[in-house]
Amino acid sequence: MNGRSSPPSCNRMTNFIAGIVAPHAKRTPEDEWARLVLEQLGGIRATLEVLTRMERP
């Protein structure tokens, strides 16, 4: 981890979930649940980025 991106384990988890949800969201873009999941993953990544930057000296 270089301090400029989310932790690798977060990337693996969010990529796994996005890999499952994204095809569904692409087929049915009006699906509110799929959009919400993908938006929440973006929020998780952003939060971890902020926390990572706070940990640096």
Predicted model as a PDB file, atoms N, CA, C, CB and O in Angstrom, pLDDT in the B-factor column:
MODEL        1                                                                  
ATOM      1  N   MET A   1       0.857  -1.178   0.000  1.00 42.00           N  
ATOM      2  CA  MET A   1       0.000   0.000   0.000  1.00 42.00           C  
ATOM      3  C   MET A   1       0.899   1.236   0.000  1.00 42.00           C  
ATOM      4  CB  MET A   1      -0.973   0.001   1.234  1.00 42.00           C  
ATOM      5  O   MET A   1       1.834   1.326   0.795  1.00 42.00           O  
ATOM      6  N   ASN A   2       0.619   2.174  -0.881  1.00 45.00           N  
ATOM      7  CA  ASN A   2       1.448   3.353  -0.993  1.00 45.00           C  
ATOM      8  C   ASN A   2       0.844   4.582  -0.338  1.00 45.00           C  
ATOM      9  CB  ASN A   2       1.715   3.635  -2.418  1.00 45.00           C  
ATOM     10  O   ASN A   2       1.397   5.673  -0.481  1.00 45.00           O  
ATOM     11  N   GLY A   3      -0.267   4.451   0.373  1.00 46.00           N  
ATOM     12  CA  GLY A   3      -0.893   5.578   1.038  1.00 46.00           C  
ATOM     13  C   GLY A   3      -1.774   6.411   0.127  1.00 46.00           C  
ATOM     14  O   GLY A   3      -2.411   7.360   0.583  1.00 46.00           O  
ATOM     15  N   ARG A   4      -1.820   6.072  -1.144  1.00 50.00           N  
ATOM     16  CA  ARG A   4      -2.612   6.853  -2.083  1.00 50.00           C  
ATOM     17  C   ARG A   4      -3.810   6.077  -2.604  1.00 50.00           C  
ATOM     18  CB  ARG A   4      -1.752   7.302  -3.237  1.00 50.00           C  
ATOM     19  O   ARG A   4      -4.604   6.608  -3.380  1.00 50.00           O  
ATOM     20  N   SER A   5      -3.947   4.830  -2.187  1.00 55.00           N  
ATOM     21  CA  SER A   5      -5.088   4.046  -2.636  1.00 55.00           C  
ATOM     22  C   SER A   5      -5.624   3.250  -1.460  1.00 55.00           C  
ATOM     23  CB  SER A   5      -4.700   3.108  -3.811  1.00 55.00           C  
ATOM     24  O   SER A   5      -4.989   3.157  -0.409  1.00 55.00           O  
ATOM     25  N   SER A   6      -6.796   2.684  -1.655  1.00 54.00           N  
ATOM     26  CA  SER A   6      -7.414   1.887  -0.600  1.00 54.00           C  
ATOM     27  C   SER A   6      -6.563   0.657  -0.320  1.00 54.00           C  
ATOM     28  CB  SER A   6      -8.850   1.476  -0.990  1.00 54.00           C  
ATOM     29  O   SER A   6      -5.821   0.197  -1.189  1.00 54.00           O  
ATOM     30  N   PRO A   7      -6.670   0.128   0.888  1.00 61.00           N  
ATOM     31  CA  PRO A   7      -5.937  -1.084   1.217  1.00 61.00           C  
ATOM     32  C   PRO A   7      -6.274  -2.203   0.245  1.00 61.00           C  
ATOM     33  CB  PRO A   7      -6.239  -1.518   2.645  1.00 61.00           C  
ATOM     34  O   PRO A   7      -7.411  -2.299  -0.217  1.00 61.00           O  
ATOM     35  N   PRO A   8      -5.290  -3.060  -0.075  1.00 67.00           N  
ATOM     36  CA  PRO A   8      -5.528  -4.139  -1.048  1.00 67.00           C  
ATOM     37  C   PRO A   8      -6.709  -5.032  -0.691  1.00 67.00           C  
ATOM     38  CB  PRO A   8      -4.293  -4.990  -1.175  1.00 67.00           C  
ATOM     39  O   PRO A   8      -7.444  -5.452  -1.585  1.00 67.00           O  
ATOM     40  N   SER A   9      -6.913  -5.333   0.587  1.00 67.00           N  
ATOM     41  CA  SER A   9      -8.027  -6.202   0.965  1.00 67.00           C  
ATOM     42  C   SER A   9      -9.363  -5.532   0.664  1.00 67.00           C  
ATOM     43  CB  SER A   9      -7.943  -6.569   2.455  1.00 67.00           C  
ATOM     44  O   SER A   9     -10.322  -6.204   0.284  1.00 67.00           O  
ATOM     45  N   CYS A  10      -9.431  -4.219   0.829  1.00 67.00           N  
ATOM     46  CA  CYS A  10     -10.658  -3.483   0.498  1.00 67.00           C  
ATOM     47  C   CYS A  10     -10.901  -3.549  -1.003  1.00 67.00           C  
ATOM     48  CB  CYS A  10     -10.568  -2.004   0.969  1.00 67.00           C  
ATOM     49  O   CYS A  10     -12.027  -3.775  -1.447  1.00 67.00           O  
ATOM     50  N   ASN A  11      -9.853  -3.354  -1.773  1.00 72.00           N  
ATOM     51  CA  ASN A  11      -9.998  -3.425  -3.222  1.00 72.00           C  
ATOM     52  C   ASN A  11     -10.495  -4.796  -3.657  1.00 72.00           C  
ATOM     53  CB  ASN A  11      -8.673  -3.107  -3.904  1.00 72.00           C  
ATOM     54  O   ASN A  11     -11.361  -4.900  -4.525  1.00 72.00           O  
ATOM     55  N   ARG A  12      -9.955  -5.830  -3.064  1.00 79.00           N  
ATOM     56  CA  ARG A  12     -10.397  -7.185  -3.422  1.00 79.00           C  
ATOM     57  C   ARG A  12     -11.865  -7.390  -3.094  1.00 79.00           C  
ATOM     58  CB  ARG A  12      -9.551  -8.236  -2.697  1.00 79.00           C  
ATOM     59  O   ARG A  12     -12.612  -7.947  -3.899  1.00 79.00           O  
ATOM     60  N   MET A  13     -12.283  -6.944  -1.914  1.00 75.00           N  
ATOM     61  CA  MET A  13     -13.684  -7.124  -1.506  1.00 75.00           C  
ATOM     62  C   MET A  13     -14.623  -6.308  -2.380  1.00 75.00           C  
ATOM     63  CB  MET A  13     -13.870  -6.731  -0.036  1.00 75.00           C  
ATOM     64  O   MET A  13     -15.634  -6.820  -2.860  1.00 75.00           O  
ATOM     65  N   THR A  14     -14.288  -5.031  -2.587  1.00 75.00           N  
ATOM     66  CA  THR A  14     -15.178  -4.188  -3.374  1.00 75.00           C  
ATOM     67  C   THR A  14     -15.196  -4.623  -4.834  1.00 75.00           C  
ATOM     68  CB  THR A  14     -14.756  -2.727  -3.266  1.00 75.00           C  
ATOM     69  O   THR A  14     -16.238  -4.556  -5.486  1.00 75.00           O  
ATOM     70  N   ASN A  15     -14.052  -5.067  -5.353  1.00 81.00           N  
ATOM     71  CA  ASN A  15     -14.035  -5.566  -6.731  1.00 81.00           C  
ATOM     72  C   ASN A  15     -14.864  -6.839  -6.860  1.00 81.00           C  
ATOM     73  CB  ASN A  15     -12.593  -5.827  -7.190  1.00 81.00           C  
ATOM     74  O   ASN A  15     -15.535  -7.041  -7.872  1.00 81.00           O  
ATOM     75  N   PHE A  16     -14.822  -7.694  -5.850  1.00 82.00           N  
ATOM     76  CA  PHE A  16     -15.615  -8.918  -5.863  1.00 82.00           C  
ATOM     77  C   PHE A  16     -17.109  -8.584  -5.886  1.00 82.00           C  
ATOM     78  CB  PHE A  16     -15.277  -9.795  -4.638  1.00 82.00           C  
ATOM     79  O   PHE A  16     -17.864  -9.124  -6.694  1.00 82.00           O  
ATOM     80  N   ILE A  17     -17.518  -7.690  -4.992  1.00 81.00           N  
ATOM     81  CA  ILE A  17     -18.934  -7.318  -4.927  1.00 81.00           C  
ATOM     82  C   ILE A  17     -19.348  -6.596  -6.204  1.00 81.00           C  
ATOM     83  CB  ILE A  17     -19.211  -6.428  -3.694  1.00 81.00           C  
ATOM     84  O   ILE A  17     -20.409  -6.877  -6.761  1.00 81.00           O  
ATOM     85  N   ALA A  18     -18.519  -5.671  -6.667  1.00 81.00           N  
ATOM     86  CA  ALA A  18     -18.834  -4.944  -7.898  1.00 81.00           C  
ATOM     87  C   ALA A  18     -18.912  -5.902  -9.083  1.00 81.00           C  
ATOM     88  CB  ALA A  18     -17.783  -3.852  -8.165  1.00 81.00           C  
ATOM     89  O   ALA A  18     -19.735  -5.721  -9.981  1.00 81.00           O  
ATOM     90  N   GLY A  19     -18.059  -6.914  -9.083  1.00 87.00           N  
ATOM     91  CA  GLY A  19     -18.080  -7.896 -10.168  1.00 87.00           C  
ATOM     92  C   GLY A  19     -19.371  -8.690 -10.209  1.00 87.00           C  
ATOM     93  O   GLY A  19     -19.786  -9.159 -11.269  1.00 87.00           O  
ATOM     94  N   ILE A  20     -20.000  -8.838  -9.067  1.00 88.00           N  
ATOM     95  CA  ILE A  20     -21.275  -9.543  -9.009  1.00 88.00           C  
ATOM     96  C   ILE A  20     -22.421  -8.599  -9.349  1.00 88.00           C  
ATOM     97  CB  ILE A  20     -21.487 -10.162  -7.620  1.00 88.00           C  
ATOM     98  O   ILE A  20     -23.330  -8.973 -10.089  1.00 88.00           O  
ATOM     99  N   VAL A  21     -22.387  -7.391  -8.822  1.00 87.00           N  
ATOM    100  CA  VAL A  21     -23.497  -6.453  -8.974  1.00 87.00           C  
ATOM    101  C   VAL A  21     -23.452  -5.707 -10.312  1.00 87.00           C  
ATOM    102  CB  VAL A  21     -23.486  -5.453  -7.829  1.00 87.00           C  
ATOM    103  O   VAL A  21     -24.498  -5.461 -10.912  1.00 87.00           O  
ATOM    104  N   ALA A  22     -22.258  -5.345 -10.786  1.00 86.00           N  
ATOM    105  CA  ALA A  22     -22.144  -4.519 -11.993  1.00 86.00           C  
ATOM    106  C   ALA A  22     -22.835  -5.124 -13.217  1.00 86.00           C  
ATOM    107  CB  ALA A  22     -20.691  -4.289 -12.310  1.00 86.00           C  
ATOM    108  O   ALA A  22     -23.545  -4.402 -13.917  1.00 86.00           O  
ATOM    109  N   PRO A  23     -22.658  -6.417 -13.506  1.00 91.00           N  
ATOM    110  CA  PRO A  23     -23.370  -6.965 -14.663  1.00 91.00           C  
ATOM    111  C   PRO A  23     -24.892  -6.854 -14.527  1.00 91.00           C  
ATOM    112  CB  PRO A  23     -22.981  -8.420 -14.863  1.00 91.00           C  
ATOM    113  O   PRO A  23     -25.593  -6.580 -15.501  1.00 91.00           O  
ATOM    114  N   HIS A  24     -25.384  -7.066 -13.327  1.00 88.00           N  
ATOM    115  CA  HIS A  24     -26.822  -6.930 -13.076  1.00 88.00           C  
ATOM    116  C   HIS A  24     -27.255  -5.480 -13.291  1.00 88.00           C  
ATOM    117  CB  HIS A  24     -27.175  -7.395 -11.637  1.00 88.00           C  
ATOM    118  O   HIS A  24     -28.283  -5.216 -13.914  1.00 88.00           O  
ATOM    119  N   ALA A  25     -26.458  -4.541 -12.768  1.00 87.00           N  
ATOM    120  CA  ALA A  25     -26.787  -3.124 -12.910  1.00 87.00           C  
ATOM    121  C   ALA A  25     -26.748  -2.698 -14.375  1.00 87.00           C  
ATOM    122  CB  ALA A  25     -25.820  -2.265 -12.085  1.00 87.00           C  
ATOM    123  O   ALA A  25     -27.519  -1.838 -14.799  1.00 87.00           O  
ATOM    124  N   LYS A  26     -25.854  -3.298 -15.135  1.00 89.00           N  
ATOM    125  CA  LYS A  26     -25.762  -2.957 -16.550  1.00 89.00           C  
ATOM    126  C   LYS A  26     -26.985  -3.461 -17.322  1.00 89.00           C  
ATOM    127  CB  LYS A  26     -24.479  -3.540 -17.152  1.00 89.00           C  
ATOM    128  O   LYS A  26     -27.497  -2.778 -18.210  1.00 89.00           O  
ATOM    129  N   ARG A  27     -27.443  -4.664 -16.970  1.00 92.00           N  
ATOM    130  CA  ARG A  27     -28.628  -5.232 -17.635  1.00 92.00           C  
ATOM    131  C   ARG A  27     -29.905  -4.517 -17.236  1.00 92.00           C  
ATOM    132  CB  ARG A  27     -28.756  -6.711 -17.312  1.00 92.00           C  
ATOM    133  O   ARG A  27     -30.813  -4.353 -18.051  1.00 92.00           O  
ATOM    134  N   THR A  28     -29.974  -4.093 -15.986  1.00 91.00           N  
ATOM    135  CA  THR A  28     -31.187  -3.428 -15.482  1.00 91.00           C  
ATOM    136  C   THR A  28     -30.805  -2.125 -14.783  1.00 91.00           C  
ATOM    137  CB  THR A  28     -31.971  -4.362 -14.504  1.00 91.00           C  
ATOM    138  O   THR A  28     -30.802  -2.059 -13.554  1.00 91.00           O  
ATOM    139  N   PRO A  29     -30.483  -1.090 -15.560  1.00 88.00           N  
ATOM    140  CA  PRO A  29     -30.013   0.169 -14.961  1.00 88.00           C  
ATOM    141  C   PRO A  29     -31.039   0.851 -14.060  1.00 88.00           C  
ATOM    142  CB  PRO A  29     -29.614   1.120 -16.046  1.00 88.00           C  
ATOM    143  O   PRO A  29     -30.682   1.723 -13.268  1.00 88.00           O  
ATOM    144  N   GLU A  30     -32.295   0.469 -14.171  1.00 92.00           N  
ATOM    145  CA  GLU A  30     -33.311   1.082 -13.308  1.00 92.00           C  
ATOM    146  C   GLU A  30     -33.385   0.424 -11.932  1.00 92.00           C  
ATOM    147  CB  GLU A  30     -34.671   1.008 -13.977  1.00 92.00           C  
ATOM    148  O   GLU A  30     -34.148   0.868 -11.074  1.00 92.00           O  
ATOM    149  N   ASP A  31     -32.601  -0.630 -11.716  1.00 92.00           N  
ATOM    150  CA  ASP A  31     -32.619  -1.336 -10.436  1.00 92.00           C  
ATOM    151  C   ASP A  31     -31.977  -0.474  -9.353  1.00 92.00           C  
ATOM    152  CB  ASP A  31     -31.888  -2.694 -10.549  1.00 92.00           C  
ATOM    153  O   ASP A  31     -30.760  -0.290  -9.326  1.00 92.00           O  
ATOM    154  N   GLU A  32     -32.798   0.038  -8.484  1.00 94.00           N  
ATOM    155  CA  GLU A  32     -32.351   0.941  -7.424  1.00 94.00           C  
ATOM    156  C   GLU A  32     -31.376   0.255  -6.467  1.00 94.00           C  
ATOM    157  CB  GLU A  32     -33.551   1.472  -6.646  1.00 94.00           C  
ATOM    158  O   GLU A  32     -30.418   0.876  -6.006  1.00 94.00           O  
ATOM    159  N   TRP A  33     -31.613  -1.011  -6.171  1.00 92.00           N  
ATOM    160  CA  TRP A  33     -30.757  -1.746  -5.236  1.00 92.00           C  
ATOM    161  C   TRP A  33     -29.336  -1.867  -5.791  1.00 92.00           C  
ATOM    162  CB  TRP A  33     -31.344  -3.149  -4.951  1.00 92.00           C  
ATOM    163  O   TRP A  33     -28.369  -1.635  -5.067  1.00 92.00           O  
ATOM    164  N   ALA A  34     -29.206  -2.223  -7.047  1.00 90.00           N  
ATOM    165  CA  ALA A  34     -27.881  -2.394  -7.645  1.00 90.00           C  
ATOM    166  C   ALA A  34     -27.127  -1.069  -7.658  1.00 90.00           C  
ATOM    167  CB  ALA A  34     -27.998  -2.955  -9.077  1.00 90.00           C  
ATOM    168  O   ALA A  34     -25.937  -1.031  -7.346  1.00 90.00           O  
ATOM    169  N   ARG A  35     -27.803   0.007  -8.012  1.00 89.00           N  
ATOM    170  CA  ARG A  35     -27.151   1.323  -8.003  1.00 89.00           C  
ATOM    171  C   ARG A  35     -26.707   1.696  -6.598  1.00 89.00           C  
ATOM    172  CB  ARG A  35     -28.098   2.401  -8.559  1.00 89.00           C  
ATOM    173  O   ARG A  35     -25.616   2.232  -6.404  1.00 89.00           O  
ATOM    174  N   LEU A  36     -27.554   1.410  -5.622  1.00 92.00           N  
ATOM    175  CA  LEU A  36     -27.222   1.729  -4.233  1.00 92.00           C  
ATOM    176  C   LEU A  36     -25.975   0.967  -3.779  1.00 92.00           C  
ATOM    177  CB  LEU A  36     -28.410   1.402  -3.311  1.00 92.00           C  
ATOM    178  O   LEU A  36     -25.095   1.543  -3.139  1.00 92.00           O  
ATOM    179  N   VAL A  37     -25.898  -0.309  -4.104  1.00 89.00           N  
ATOM    180  CA  VAL A  37     -24.729  -1.115  -3.715  1.00 89.00           C  
ATOM    181  C   VAL A  37     -23.460  -0.536  -4.322  1.00 89.00           C  
ATOM    182  CB  VAL A  37     -24.905  -2.586  -4.158  1.00 89.00           C  
ATOM    183  O   VAL A  37     -22.453  -0.389  -3.628  1.00 89.00           O  
ATOM    184  N   LEU A  38     -23.496  -0.207  -5.608  1.00 87.00           N  
ATOM    185  CA  LEU A  38     -22.312   0.340  -6.264  1.00 87.00           C  
ATOM    186  C   LEU A  38     -21.935   1.702  -5.690  1.00 87.00           C  
ATOM    187  CB  LEU A  38     -22.548   0.455  -7.767  1.00 87.00           C  
ATOM    188  O   LEU A  38     -20.749   2.000  -5.550  1.00 87.00           O  
ATOM    189  N   GLU A  39     -22.906   2.519  -5.360  1.00 90.00           N  
ATOM    190  CA  GLU A  39     -22.623   3.820  -4.745  1.00 90.00           C  
ATOM    191  C   GLU A  39     -22.034   3.642  -3.347  1.00 90.00           C  
ATOM    192  CB  GLU A  39     -23.905   4.674  -4.675  1.00 90.00           C  
ATOM    193  O   GLU A  39     -21.121   4.373  -2.961  1.00 90.00           O  
ATOM    194  N   GLN A  40     -22.544   2.686  -2.596  1.00 90.00           N  
ATOM    195  CA  GLN A  40     -22.015   2.418  -1.258  1.00 90.00           C  
ATOM    196  C   GLN A  40     -20.567   1.952  -1.328  1.00 90.00           C  
ATOM    197  CB  GLN A  40     -22.872   1.367  -0.543  1.00 90.00           C  
ATOM    198  O   GLN A  40     -19.757   2.323  -0.479  1.00 90.00           O  
ATOM    199  N   LEU A  41     -20.235   1.148  -2.324  1.00 85.00           N  
ATOM    200  CA  LEU A  41     -18.844   0.701  -2.491  1.00 85.00           C  
ATOM    201  C   LEU A  41     -17.924   1.887  -2.750  1.00 85.00           C  
ATOM    202  CB  LEU A  41     -18.735  -0.316  -3.647  1.00 85.00           C  
ATOM    203  O   LEU A  41     -16.800   1.925  -2.249  1.00 85.00           O  
ATOM    204  N   GLY A  42     -18.393   2.845  -3.525  1.00 86.00           N  
ATOM    205  CA  GLY A  42     -17.610   4.062  -3.745  1.00 86.00           C  
ATOM    206  C   GLY A  42     -17.397   4.817  -2.452  1.00 86.00           C  
ATOM    207  O   GLY A  42     -16.315   5.354  -2.212  1.00 86.00           O  
ATOM    208  N   GLY A  43     -18.417   4.861  -1.619  1.00 89.00           N  
ATOM    209  CA  GLY A  43     -18.301   5.520  -0.317  1.00 89.00           C  
ATOM    210  C   GLY A  43     -17.318   4.819   0.600  1.00 89.00           C  
ATOM    211  O   GLY A  43     -16.557   5.467   1.319  1.00 89.00           O  
ATOM    212  N   ILE A  44     -17.333   3.511   0.576  1.00 84.00           N  
ATOM    213  CA  ILE A  44     -16.394   2.736   1.401  1.00 84.00           C  
ATOM    214  C   ILE A  44     -14.969   3.016   0.960  1.00 84.00           C  
ATOM    215  CB  ILE A  44     -16.696   1.218   1.310  1.00 84.00           C  
ATOM    216  O   ILE A  44     -14.089   3.242   1.792  1.00 84.00           O  
ATOM    217  N   ARG A  45     -14.741   3.001  -0.335  1.00 81.00           N  
ATOM    218  CA  ARG A  45     -13.393   3.283  -0.853  1.00 81.00           C  
ATOM    219  C   ARG A  45     -12.940   4.684  -0.441  1.00 81.00           C  
ATOM    220  CB  ARG A  45     -13.364   3.146  -2.395  1.00 81.00           C  
ATOM    221  O   ARG A  45     -11.794   4.867  -0.032  1.00 81.00           O  
ATOM    222  N   ALA A  46     -13.824   5.667  -0.546  1.00 85.00           N  
ATOM    223  CA  ALA A  46     -13.474   7.038  -0.181  1.00 85.00           C  
ATOM    224  C   ALA A  46     -13.153   7.144   1.308  1.00 85.00           C  
ATOM    225  CB  ALA A  46     -14.617   7.995  -0.544  1.00 85.00           C  
ATOM    226  O   ALA A  46     -12.195   7.818   1.688  1.00 85.00           O  
ATOM    227  N   THR A  47     -13.937   6.493   2.143  1.00 86.00           N  
ATOM    228  CA  THR A  47     -13.699   6.529   3.587  1.00 86.00           C  
ATOM    229  C   THR A  47     -12.355   5.896   3.932  1.00 86.00           C  
ATOM    230  CB  THR A  47     -14.831   5.809   4.338  1.00 86.00           C  
ATOM    231  O   THR A  47     -11.602   6.440   4.740  1.00 86.00           O  
ATOM    232  N   LEU A  48     -12.051   4.753   3.328  1.00 81.00           N  
ATOM    233  CA  LEU A  48     -10.769   4.103   3.602  1.00 81.00           C  
ATOM    234  C   LEU A  48      -9.600   4.940   3.096  1.00 81.00           C  
ATOM    235  CB  LEU A  48     -10.732   2.716   2.962  1.00 81.00           C  
ATOM    236  O   LEU A  48      -8.525   4.933   3.697  1.00 81.00           O  
ATOM    237  N   GLU A  49      -9.800   5.649   2.014  1.00 80.00           N  
ATOM    238  CA  GLU A  49      -8.748   6.554   1.518  1.00 80.00           C  
ATOM    239  C   GLU A  49      -8.462   7.641   2.545  1.00 80.00           C  
ATOM    240  CB  GLU A  49      -9.162   7.193   0.166  1.00 80.00           C  
ATOM    241  O   GLU A  49      -7.300   7.946   2.816  1.00 80.00           O  
ATOM    242  N   VAL A  50      -9.499   8.225   3.116  1.00 85.00           N  
ATOM    243  CA  VAL A  50      -9.318   9.264   4.135  1.00 85.00           C  
ATOM    244  C   VAL A  50      -8.610   8.688   5.350  1.00 85.00           C  
ATOM    245  CB  VAL A  50     -10.677   9.874   4.547  1.00 85.00           C  
ATOM    246  O   VAL A  50      -7.682   9.305   5.874  1.00 85.00           O  
ATOM    247  N   LEU A  51      -9.030   7.522   5.804  1.00 83.00           N  
ATOM    248  CA  LEU A  51      -8.395   6.892   6.966  1.00 83.00           C  
ATOM    249  C   LEU A  51      -6.939   6.562   6.692  1.00 83.00           C  
ATOM    250  CB  LEU A  51      -9.146   5.625   7.361  1.00 83.00           C  
ATOM    251  O   LEU A  51      -6.089   6.717   7.570  1.00 83.00           O  
ATOM    252  N   THR A  52      -6.648   6.110   5.490  1.00 80.00           N  
ATOM    253  CA  THR A  52      -5.261   5.785   5.127  1.00 80.00           C  
ATOM    254  C   THR A  52      -4.400   7.041   5.190  1.00 80.00           C  
ATOM    255  CB  THR A  52      -5.192   5.154   3.709  1.00 80.00           C  
ATOM    256  O   THR A  52      -3.276   7.001   5.690  1.00 80.00           O  
ATOM    257  N   ARG A  53      -4.916   8.139   4.691  1.00 82.00           N  
ATOM    258  CA  ARG A  53      -4.143   9.388   4.709  1.00 82.00           C  
ATOM    259  C   ARG A  53      -3.944   9.903   6.125  1.00 82.00           C  
ATOM    260  CB  ARG A  53      -4.837  10.455   3.867  1.00 82.00           C  
ATOM    261  O   ARG A  53      -2.924  10.528   6.412  1.00 82.00           O  
ATOM    262  N   MET A  54      -4.892   9.654   7.009  1.00 83.00           N  
ATOM    263  CA  MET A  54      -4.765  10.100   8.405  1.00 83.00           C  
ATOM    264  C   MET A  54      -3.697   9.321   9.138  1.00 83.00           C  
ATOM    265  CB  MET A  54      -6.095   9.960   9.136  1.00 83.00           C  
ATOM    266  O   MET A  54      -3.114   9.841  10.090  1.00 83.00           O  
ATOM    267  N   GLU A  55      -3.417   8.093   8.732  1.00 70.00           N  
ATOM    268  CA  GLU A  55      -2.444   7.247   9.415  1.00 70.00           C  
ATOM    269  C   GLU A  55      -1.009   7.619   9.069  1.00 70.00           C  
ATOM    270  CB  GLU A  55      -2.689   5.798   9.071  1.00 70.00           C  
ATOM    271  O   GLU A  55      -0.085   7.262   9.800  1.00 70.00           O  
ATOM    272  N   ARG A  56      -0.813   8.324   7.977  1.00 67.00           N  
ATOM    273  CA  ARG A  56       0.559   8.689   7.584  1.00 67.00           C  
ATOM    274  C   ARG A  56       1.117   9.719   8.545  1.00 67.00           C  
ATOM    275  CB  ARG A  56       0.595   9.235   6.137  1.00 67.00           C  
ATOM    276  O   ARG A  56       0.386  10.576   9.041  1.00 67.00           O  
ATOM    277  N   PRO A  57       2.427   9.636   8.811  1.00 64.00           N  
ATOM    278  CA  PRO A  57       3.058  10.610   9.725  1.00 64.00           C  
ATOM    279  C   PRO A  57       3.080  12.008   9.160  1.00 64.00           C  
ATOM    280  CB  PRO A  57       4.470  10.187  10.047  1.00 64.00           C  
ATOM    281  O   PRO A  57       3.575  12.929   9.810  1.00 64.00           O  
TER     282      PRO A  57                                                      
ENDMDL                                                                          
END                                                                             
